[in-house]
């Protein structure tokens, strides 16, 4: 599959041959949705937490004796039926939202998402991406010359590039990620995908496994 290649000025410099194993997959929206939901669940932090009667401070002494006062029997002022007592069946930090998805399903969903970006012309392929200084102005000038302009975009870097990362972090709706860490959640969170040619090699080496029949 051939795809046009642009330079940092937004001009076409040629075409690149994309591996069909990655960029020509049949799209299954249900699988992509399942993988994205699982990745969101795995990143979820459990914040809500209520204390039960064992965690609430105080209540070590029986409030009054068992019999003889004409009042109901109580063993602790931290009982859930008392004001200031523990909470029954409340949310706790022990709850886990993690969901396991097989590696093959995650890889297939990733390839499907990349195929959807290519099919909808939402992937911008660059011959190279170089910035000499970590300045936001330089990166903004590059983005304004590309088709994405002010839309949300994800820059897929072939390796760690501090200049690009530092120049991008102050730009709204624009983030960077290394090609080896690419996932469905990040891809679906941004409209455009900006990728140098070297990133395709990294994706192919990281995620694509060739089965050789002997």
N, C-alpha and C positions, 0 to 999 in steps of 0.2 A: 504494500500500500504506500503510495507516494503522498508526501505532505510538504507544503511549502515551508521554506526556512527564511526567517527574517534576521536582519541585523539589529543592533541596538538603536538604530535610527528609524526603524519601522519599514525599511525597504527590503523587498524580496531579493535574496541572493542565490536561491536555487531550490532544489527539492531533496528531501531525504526519504529513504525507504524505511518504513516502520515495520517492525516484526508483527506478522499477522497473529501470532500466538498471544500477543498482548493487546493489540489495538483493533483487532477484528473479531472480537468475541460477541456471541449472541447475548443480548442484554436480558437479564431476568430481574425486574424491579423488586420482586418479593425477596430474593436472596440478598440484594443490596440493602434493602430495608432491614432485614434481619441482622446483617452484620453491623450496620450503623447503630442500631438500637443496642446491640450487645457491647459495642465499643463505648457508647455513651454511658451505659450502665456500669461498665468496669471503671470508668473515670469518676463516677459519682461518689461524692464524699457524704458520709452519714453525719449530719449535723444535729438533727432533732434527737433529744435524749431527755427522758423523764426519770426521776428517781423512784424506785419502789421503797417499801417500808424498811428494807434492810440497808438502803443507802442514805436515807434521811437522817440528819443528825438528831441526837437526843432519843428520848423514849426508852431509856434503859430501865427505868423504875416503873413498877406497876402504879397507875395513877391513884387507885384506892383499893381497899381490900375487897376480896372476892364476894363476901356475903355480909349481910347485916345492915347495909345502908339504904336498901330499897332502890338502888340504881342498877343499871345494866352492867354486866361484867365486861371489863376491859383489861387488856394486858399491856397496852402501850399507847401513848398519845400519838404515835406515828402510824397508827392504823389508817388504811385508805379512807375510812369513813369519818376521820377526824380532820378538821381544818389544819392545814400545815403538814398533813401526813403524806404517805407515799401515794403514788398514782398507780392504779390498776390497769394493766393492758395498754400502757402508753408506749410511744415510740422509744426505742432504745438504740444505742450506738452499736450494739452487737448485730444488728440486722445487716445482711449482706445482699447487695444488688448485682453481684457478679454473675455473668453468663458466659458459658464456655461455647466457643464455636470452633469446629475442626479447622485445621490449618489449610486444607484444600479448599474449603468453602470461603475462607477469608481471602485466599489468593485469587480464587475465581471472581469473587465480588470486586476485588481491586482491579482486575483486568477488565471486567465489565464496565466499571466506572470510567476507566481510562478510554475504553472504546466509545462510551457515550460522549465524552468530551471531544474526541476526534470527530465523531459523527455529526455533532452539533457545531463544529468549528469553534469550539471554546478552548482549544489548546493552542498556545502560541509557541512555536518552536524557534529558538534562537540559535545562530551559529556559535555564539559565545556570549558570556555575560561577565564583564570585567569592570571593576571600579577601583581606581587608584587610591581614593580617599574615602573614609567612612562618613560621607556627608549625605544628608537626606535630600538636598537639592539635586545632587547628581542622579540619584535613583528616581526622583520625581520627574526629571527631564526625560529619562528613558521610558518610564511608564506612560507619560503623556504622548509619546510618539508611537506607542503600540496600540493595537485595536482595543485593549481593555480600558485604557485611559483612567477614568475615575471609578470603574466598577471594581468589585472585590476580586482579588487575584491571589493566587498561591504560587510562590517561586520555589521550584524544585531544584535544589543545588546538588551537583554531583559529589561535592565534598564540602567540608567546613570552610566557609569564606567569611571571615569576621567583617571585612569591609562591607559586603553586601548585607549581612545581618544587621549591623549597626546602622547602615543607611536606610534600612527598611522598617525598623521597629517603630518609628514615629509616624509612619504613613498609615492613615486610617484604612481599615478593611484590606490590609495587605500583610501577609506573613510569609516566612520562609521555612522550609523544611528540607532535610537531606533526602535524597532519593531512596536511600536504604530504609528510611523510616516512614515511607509513604503508606497511607492507609485510607480506607473508604471515608471515614469520618471527616478527615481533613479535606479530601477531594470534594465531597458534597457540601462543605461549608462555604466554598468560594465558587464564584461564577467562572472565572477564567483560570487556566493553568498555564503558567509560564515556565518553559523548560529548555535549558540548553541541550545541545546534541549529546554532550557527555553524560547527561543524566539518563538518557535512554539506555546507554551501555550499562550503567550501574543498576538500573531496574532489571534489565535482562539477566545480569549476573546474580542479582540478589533473589529475585522471585521466580524466575523461569527455570524450571528443571527439565532437562531433556532426557527422555527415556530411550535408551539405545537397545534395540532388540538384537540380541546376538544369536 
